[in-house]
């Protein structure tokens, strides 16, 4: 689905932070997200903090792409979020596809141009009002989030989604990812890295994300300064207000360390909250993340126009039956009536037990998709009988787990199930899931990513159709049995920090072509035999060395395989020779002595004689020369792409002259020729009717409105294809050709190639 999320920052950083996190989670489920933000600074922060650098513009459009720096916790490389400036009048969709869902965040109000275009849609998108975190008011009317935007639609179908508490007081976060977090490892790498010293035994770590009450901040530093245990206060600078002590003229003292941090990405910020002993946070997204971290936290309420009402934090804690000491802590930090706390109140984990116990692992995206499941559906999905996603049927010794709208399974262990991938209306997703003794039936893969962050142990993998170009870099396969046809697929981790691998797996019944195994041990894989060939690169050497030495003798289809840019130091590349339209037995003599070209049973295969090797090498050299001639025969016409064919004239010596208007080259290449004349020796030209290909006539004289847009081959003949089908096609037969500048001097092939390359690679002014 296509989501358009509109967010007006209005000085509140957590607004765009929550919308960005929501967009990331949707994009990880293979949805398209367009995030419209009215603040240039916020868009720059997304560029710097979340993706790793700025600006990131796609060619000829103002849009940012995520996934360029996966190590920082951004999206997978194949997922995309488009971050766009606030739409002006008449510049919302332009030529883009209309959205399936429009989300208006925090009562921002939709621009007038958006509302006008919605009226013109043949199918009106589903409208969702994303409301802010509010403890004082937990119930929302359908008009609370539609100020000036969605409410102006006729008969609005507006669905409300609360970013904070649900109607029954349950916290909704933006993902359900918990897992096991190694606090000691994080502190050793992150905190000690910034301190440039090891932490002392028992030294406390505190995150200070917001502090606008100078008196409370002084009292906090006084409490920590008198304590016998030293403290480290980390300020990630996640708020426009500088919360460090020196900004308020406070002396930190010798017992408090306060390193200066760089801004953090959202994933790094989540790790910070999980690794600290207490977190001082502010804003919708930060409060939700602190709550989900399971660590003590204190909420700094928003001041000024963003405040929702008096004592939000106190009202929230009372509704959750929090202890009196915890309510006092929040009142103290926000400048309300309070007793000065003691250090034990700050770090007493038991005070937060009841609060954290009220939290359930609800996923904001799952709830959003649940709202949309019956409203946005593909035509094919409507024909299916609706079923529950967790309903099961018996199928032999395994249970059939029906997908419903699509699997979205996170942090579960499934055993003895049959799962069908690609039949739901949504993209299937498995995250930190373990599947044991399961069967994976892969039906459709057009929109489906198979790079699941999951472990398949003892499973059967059964694709119904050939799997093409699917990367499984984060998926772990242990003792799995594979069937089917795999083309251009990747198994194992191609990234430096990826964990994907394949161990003790059986591929013997598969057909593997240009499929690569990364960081996988060859003895632990059961692979199909000849005519498969496995090209090995490891620490002792690589197949590219042997391949480059034999490239002169190899068939043209595979002679230049070693020149690929994507070859890794440690990998196994599987190729299936018949898929190259090659006779395997004609290739065997040429690779029999290659050390790093292997297949099961290679040592037992009869070796070919030196005479056979020489004979096959000569045949392949002849094929290469013929191929080069064929390429040369077509290349001139490719260089004249988008040129206008003006005339075809028959000469007395039997040659044929084709005159092309190439003046368009001059727009970018000033020294380009205005006209090019191609002389065909022993040439003939036939014009074929577009309506009836059997009807043809000799093409001689002036040619009207024929722009060369494509070239085809029919044996030794060349077929010129125009920009419009009704112009017909021109079939050329000739022995050789020459190229001239207009009717003047000859043009070398390299010169015309230079002109064409310069034109197509020079950006438009």
Secondary structure, 3 states (H helix, E strand, C coil): CEEEEEECCCCCHHHHHHHHHHHHHHHHCCCEEEEEECCHHHHHHHHHHHHCCCCCCCCCCCCCCCCCCHHHCCCCCCCCEEEEECCCCCCCCCCCCCCCEEEEECCCCCCHHHHHHHHHCCCCCEEEEEECCCCCCCCCCCCCCCCCCHHHCCCCCEEEEECCECCCCCEEECCCCCCCCCHHHHHHHHHHHHHCCCCCCCCEEEEECCCCCHHHHHHHHHHHHHCCCCEEEEECCCCCCCCCHHHHCCCCCCCEECCECCCCCHHHHHHHHHHCCEEEECCHHHHHHHHHHCCEEEECCCCHHHCCCCCHHHHHHHHCCCCHHHHHHHHHHCCCCCCCCCHHHHHCHHHHHHHHHCCCCEEHHHHHHHHHCCCCCCHHHHCCCCCCCCCEEEECCEEEECCCCCCEEECCEEECEEEEECCCCCCCEEEEEEEECCEEEECCCCCCCCCCEEEEECCEEEECCCEECCEECCCEEECCEEEEEEECCEECCCCCCCCCEEECEECCCEEEECEEEECCCHHHEECCCCCEEEEEEECCEEHHHHHHHHCCCCCCCCCCHHHCCCCCCCEEEEEEHHHHCCCHHHHHHHHCCCCCEECCCHHHCCCCCHHHHHHHHHHHHHHHHHHHHHHHHHHHHHHCCCCEEEEEEECCCCCEEEEEECHHHHHCCCCCCCEEEEEEECCEEEEECCCCCCCEEECCEECCCCEEEEEEEECCEEEEEECCHHHCEEEEECCEEEEEECCCCECCHHHHHHHHHHHHHCCCC
